[in-house]
């Protein structure tokens, strides 16, 4: 389960998290998993907003999981390239900066 599914399923099952959006801040992701249902519900609102921001930024340009993944991984490695191979289009530096600016401060890492 990724973050939103995990939030729901964890209420009744002991399951693992297939990290996606939360990968931008590993310490915060660990707190999300270790937290209680209320904590996870609060974070789920943030994850939904993150996903919506990614969809808005990529609309009709780079709807591709690899483009999203590149932006998310760049929080761990600021030198990680955003471009994807032709014929695909990837996110721009401006897309990354707009996404980073949309995040609550507590989800931004020192590098993000």
Secondary structure by P-SEA (a helix, b strand, c coil): ccaaaaaaaacccccccccccccccaaaaaaaaaccaaaaaaaaaaaaaaaaaaaaaaccccccaaaaaaaaaccccccccccccccbbbbcaaaaaaaaaacccccccccc
